[in-house]
Amino acid sequence: MTEYFVSKSYQSAERINKPFEKNGKLYQTVKIKCDRCTNGIFAVGVENGHIKPHPVANGICFKCGGTGFLTKEIRLYTEKEYNQKEVAAARAKEKREAEAEEKMKREYASKKAAWKERNGFDAEGATYIITGDSYSIKEELKEAGWKFDPVLLWHKADPVGYEDRVHKFYDYEIIEYSAWGEGHYRTGAKDYIMQKLLPVEEIQDLTYLGTVGEKVKNIPATFTRKNSFCSRFGLTNIYEFRDGDGNYLVWFTTCGIDFEVGDLVKLTGTVKEHKDYKGIPQTIVTRCKLSSI
C-alpha cells in the first residue's frame, strides 16, 4: 500500500474523511486552527488577563463561525514527491538566506561608505588632522571644507594646501563600526590622537604650571577638550585647556561652562595636583573661573 505524506506545517492537523482525487492529484481535508481568532472569539484587547471580545456579535468570529477551527484541502504526496518538495524547499531557503546576506553586505558597505564621507574620511578610511595652532585659522579651515569634531579636531579627507601640517589617521585606529555601518569612537580614541599629534620633542618641552595649592590667575588658554563620566557622586565633567606654550590644564568639575571647544579663554583657578598622563605633564586645577578673550 502506498504511503502518502503531507507538508510539515500540516502534520499535526486532524484529518477529516478519506483522501480524494482532484485534477489528477490526491488531496485530504484537514481541520486547522482559525488564523483570525482565539478559540472562536475575535479579540480587540486584553483586560485583567482575559481577552476582550469585539463588540459586534459579542466577538464571534465570522471566519470560523465561532468554532475556532477551519477546514482546508491539502495535497498528499508520495514519498518521492515529498522528498523532491523538501529538497526544493531547502534550496529555496538557502537561496533566500544567501540573497539576504548579500543584501545586508551591500547595505553595510553603502552605509559605512556614507558614514566615512559624512565624517571626513576618504574611501580607504583615512583622514588628516591639522596639527599645531588651529584656532587662529578656524574660519579659514571652515571655508576650505574642513570639519571640526571634539575628538578628531579639524580634519579632512583631502588636505590640499595644508600637507605640511597634518597627521594622517586611519579609521581602524580610532573607529569601530556597528552592524549597521555606523562609526563610533573606540575607547581612548581622543587620548590616542592627542598622543600621536604631539612630537616627542614637544612633549619634552611641556611642563607643569604653578605649585600645588597655588592660585593661578588669568592664564590665556585654548579650550581643547570636553568629556564626562558618571560616578557615585553624579556626572563629572572633564575640561582640558592648553596655554600658549602647549602646557595642559585639566579641570574636573560638576559645573557646566558656556564655552565651546576651540574657544580662547582666561583661566583662574587653584592648582590641585601635578600629574603625568601617558608621559604628558598635566596641571590639575580646581575651583576655576573662565572669561572670554
C-alpha positions as CSV (number, residue, x, y, z in Angstrom):
1,M,0.0,0.0,0.0
2,T,1.4,3.4,-1.0
3,E,2.1,5.7,1.9
4,Y,1.3,9.4,1.5
5,F,2.7,12.4,3.2
6,V,1.6,16.0,4.0
7,S,3.6,19.2,4.3
8,K,5.4,19.7,7.6
9,S,3.1,22.6,8.5
10,Y,0.0,20.3,8.4
11,Q,1.5,17.1,10.0
12,S,-0.2,17.8,13.4
13,A,-3.6,18.7,11.8
14,E,-6.6,16.5,12.2
15,R,-7.5,14.6,9.0
16,I,-11.2,14.5,8.0
17,N,-12.9,12.0,5.7
18,K,-11.0,10.0,3.1
19,P,-8.4,11.3,0.6
20,F,-9.9,12.3,-2.7
21,E,-8.6,13.0,-6.2
22,K,-8.8,16.4,-7.8
23,N,-7.2,17.5,-11.1
24,G,-5.2,14.3,-11.2
25,K,-3.7,14.8,-7.7
26,L,-4.5,13.4,-4.3
27,Y,-6.0,15.7,-1.6
28,Q,-7.1,15.4,2.0
29,T,-9.4,17.6,4.1
30,V,-7.9,18.7,7.4
31,K,-9.1,20.6,10.4
32,I,-6.8,23.6,11.4
33,K,-7.0,26.4,13.9
34,C,-8.6,29.6,12.7
35,D,-5.9,32.2,11.9
36,R,-8.2,35.2,12.7
37,C,-9.4,34.5,16.2
38,T,-8.7,32.9,19.6
39,N,-11.0,29.9,20.2
40,G,-13.7,31.4,18.1
41,I,-13.6,34.9,19.7
42,F,-12.2,37.9,17.7
43,A,-10.4,39.9,20.4
44,V,-9.7,43.6,20.4
45,G,-7.6,43.6,23.6
46,V,-6.9,42.1,27.0
47,E,-8.3,43.1,30.3
48,N,-7.2,41.6,33.7
49,G,-5.7,38.7,31.8
50,H,-8.8,37.9,29.8
51,I,-9.4,38.7,26.2
52,K,-11.8,41.5,25.4
53,P,-14.2,40.4,22.5
54,H,-15.1,42.7,19.7
55,P,-18.4,44.4,20.4
56,V,-20.0,43.2,17.2
57,A,-21.8,39.9,17.8
58,N,-20.0,39.6,21.1
59,G,-16.8,38.9,19.3
60,I,-18.0,35.7,17.5
61,C,-15.5,35.1,14.6
62,F,-17.3,35.2,11.3
63,K,-14.5,33.4,9.5
64,C,-14.9,30.2,11.5
65,G,-18.4,30.7,12.9
66,G,-17.1,30.7,16.5
67,T,-15.7,27.2,16.3
68,G,-12.1,28.3,16.4
69,F,-11.3,25.9,13.5
70,L,-11.3,25.9,9.7
71,T,-11.3,23.1,7.2
72,K,-8.8,23.1,4.3
73,E,-8.0,20.8,1.4
74,I,-4.2,20.0,1.3
75,R,-2.1,18.0,-1.1
76,L,-1.0,14.4,-0.3
77,Y,2.4,13.5,-1.7
78,T,4.1,10.2,-2.5
79,E,7.4,9.6,-0.7
80,K,9.2,10.6,-3.9
81,E,7.2,13.8,-4.4
82,Y,7.6,14.7,-0.7
83,N,11.4,14.3,-0.8
84,Q,11.6,16.4,-4.0
85,K,9.4,19.0,-2.3
86,E,11.7,19.1,0.7
87,V,14.9,19.4,-1.4
88,A,13.3,22.2,-3.4
89,A,12.3,24.0,-0.2
90,A,15.8,23.6,1.3
91,R,17.3,25.1,-1.9
92,A,14.9,27.9,-1.9
93,K,15.7,28.7,1.8
94,E,19.4,28.6,1.1
95,K,18.9,31.0,-1.9
96,R,16.8,33.4,0.3
97,E,19.4,33.4,3.0
98,A,22.2,33.9,0.5
99,E,20.3,36.8,-1.1
100,A,19.5,38.3,2.3
101,E,23.2,38.1,3.4
102,E,24.4,39.6,0.2
103,K,21.8,42.5,0.5
104,M,23.0,43.0,4.1
105,K,26.6,43.2,3.0
106,R,25.8,45.7,0.3
107,E,23.8,47.9,2.7
108,Y,26.6,47.7,5.3
109,A,29.2,48.7,2.7
110,S,27.0,51.5,1.4
111,K,26.2,52.9,4.9
112,K,29.8,52.6,6.0
113,A,31.0,54.5,2.9
114,A,28.3,57.2,3.5
115,W,29.4,57.5,7.2
116,K,33.1,57.9,6.2
117,E,32.3,60.6,3.6
118,R,30.0,62.4,6.0
119,N,32.6,62.4,8.7
120,G,35.6,63.5,6.7
121,F,37.3,60.1,5.8
122,D,38.2,59.0,2.3
123,A,37.2,55.7,0.7
124,E,40.2,53.9,2.3
125,G,39.3,55.2,5.7
126,A,42.0,57.9,6.0
127,T,41.6,61.4,7.4
128,Y,44.1,64.2,8.1
129,I,44.1,66.2,11.3
130,I,45.6,69.7,11.5
131,T,48.5,69.9,14.0
132,G,49.6,72.9,16.0
133,D,47.5,76.1,16.4
134,S,44.3,75.7,14.5
135,Y,42.2,78.2,16.5
136,S,43.6,81.3,14.8
137,I,42.7,79.8,11.3
138,K,39.5,78.1,12.2
139,E,37.4,80.3,9.9
140,E,39.9,79.7,7.1
141,L,39.6,75.9,7.7
142,K,35.9,76.0,7.8
143,E,35.8,77.9,4.5
144,A,38.1,75.3,2.9
145,G,35.7,72.5,3.9
146,W,37.5,71.2,7.0
147,K,35.3,69.6,9.7
148,F,35.6,70.1,13.4
149,D,35.0,67.3,15.9
150,P,35.8,67.3,19.7
151,V,37.7,64.1,19.2
152,L,39.2,64.5,15.7
153,L,39.6,68.3,15.9
154,W,39.9,70.0,12.5
155,H,40.2,67.2,9.9
156,K,39.5,66.4,6.3
157,A,39.9,63.6,3.8
158,D,41.9,65.8,1.3
159,P,44.4,68.1,3.0
160,V,45.4,70.0,-0.1
161,G,47.1,73.2,0.8
162,Y,47.9,72.0,4.4
163,E,50.1,69.0,3.6
164,D,53.0,70.3,5.8
165,R,50.9,70.5,9.0
166,V,48.7,67.4,9.1
167,H,48.9,64.0,10.7
168,K,47.3,61.0,8.9
169,F,44.9,58.7,10.8
170,Y,43.0,55.6,9.6
171,D,39.6,54.7,10.8
172,Y,40.7,51.3,12.1
173,E,42.9,53.1,14.6
174,I,40.1,55.0,16.3
175,I,36.8,53.9,14.9
176,E,34.6,50.8,15.4
177,Y,31.7,50.2,13.1
178,S,28.3,48.8,14.2
179,A,26.4,46.1,12.3
180,W,24.6,48.9,10.5
181,G,27.8,50.6,9.2
182,E,27.7,53.5,11.7
183,G,31.1,54.5,13.1
184,H,31.7,55.1,16.8
185,Y,34.9,56.2,18.5
186,R,37.0,53.5,20.2
187,T,37.6,53.8,24.0
188,G,40.6,56.1,24.4
189,A,40.4,57.4,20.8
190,K,40.9,61.0,22.0
191,D,44.0,60.2,24.0
192,Y,45.4,58.1,21.2
193,I,45.0,61.0,18.8
194,M,46.5,63.6,21.1
195,Q,49.5,61.5,21.8
196,K,50.1,60.9,18.1
197,L,49.8,64.6,17.4
198,L,52.4,65.5,20.0
199,P,56.0,65.1,18.7
200,V,58.5,63.7,21.2
201,E,60.4,67.0,21.4
202,E,57.1,68.9,22.1
203,I,56.3,66.5,25.0
204,Q,59.8,67.1,26.4
205,D,59.2,70.9,26.3
206,L,55.9,70.6,28.3
207,T,55.9,71.5,31.9
208,Y,53.6,71.9,35.0
209,L,52.1,75.3,35.8
210,G,52.4,76.8,39.3
211,T,52.8,74.9,42.5
212,V,50.3,72.6,44.3
213,G,48.0,74.8,46.4
214,E,48.9,78.0,44.5
215,K,46.3,80.1,42.7
216,V,47.0,80.8,39.1
217,K,45.3,83.8,37.5
218,N,44.1,84.8,34.1
219,I,46.1,82.3,32.1
220,P,45.3,82.6,28.4
221,A,44.4,79.1,27.2
222,T,42.5,77.3,24.4
223,F,39.6,75.1,25.4
224,T,40.7,71.8,23.7
225,R,38.6,69.0,25.0
226,K,35.4,68.2,26.9
227,N,34.4,64.8,28.3
228,S,32.3,63.4,31.2
229,F,31.8,60.3,33.2
230,C,29.3,59.1,35.8
231,S,30.4,58.1,39.3
232,R,28.7,57.6,42.7
233,F,28.9,61.4,43.1
234,G,26.9,62.0,39.9
235,L,28.1,63.4,36.5
236,T,31.6,64.8,36.4
237,N,32.8,67.0,33.5
238,I,36.4,67.0,32.4
239,Y,37.6,70.2,30.7
240,E,41.0,70.4,29.1
241,F,42.9,73.6,28.2
242,R,46.3,74.3,26.7
243,D,48.2,77.5,27.3
244,G,50.3,79.4,24.8
245,D,53.2,77.0,25.2
246,G,51.1,74.0,24.8
247,N,51.0,73.0,28.5
248,Y,48.0,71.1,29.7
249,L,45.5,72.3,32.4
250,V,42.7,69.9,33.3
251,W,39.6,70.7,35.4
252,F,37.4,68.0,36.9
253,T,34.0,69.5,38.0
254,T,30.3,69.0,38.2
255,C,29.8,72.5,36.8
256,G,28.8,73.3,33.2
257,I,30.5,76.1,31.3
258,D,29.3,78.4,28.5
259,F,32.3,77.8,26.2
260,E,32.8,75.6,23.1
261,V,35.9,73.5,22.3
262,G,38.2,75.8,20.4
263,D,37.4,78.9,22.3
264,L,40.2,81.1,23.7
265,V,39.7,81.9,27.4
266,K,41.3,83.3,30.5
267,L,41.5,80.7,33.3
268,T,41.8,81.4,37.0
269,G,41.9,78.5,39.5
270,T,43.8,76.6,42.2
271,V,46.5,74.1,41.3
272,K,45.3,70.8,42.9
273,E,47.8,68.3,41.5
274,H,50.7,67.8,39.1
275,K,50.2,64.5,37.2
276,D,51.7,62.7,34.3
277,Y,49.2,61.1,31.9
278,K,50.8,58.8,29.3
279,G,54.0,60.7,29.6
280,I,52.3,64.1,29.2
281,P,52.6,66.6,32.1
282,Q,49.2,67.8,33.2
283,T,48.3,70.5,35.8
284,I,45.1,69.6,37.5
285,V,43.2,72.7,38.6
286,T,40.0,73.2,40.7
287,R,37.6,76.0,41.6
288,C,38.1,77.6,38.3
289,K,36.7,80.8,36.7
290,L,36.7,81.3,33.0
291,S,36.3,84.5,31.0
292,S,36.4,85.2,27.3
293,I,39.3,86.7,25.4
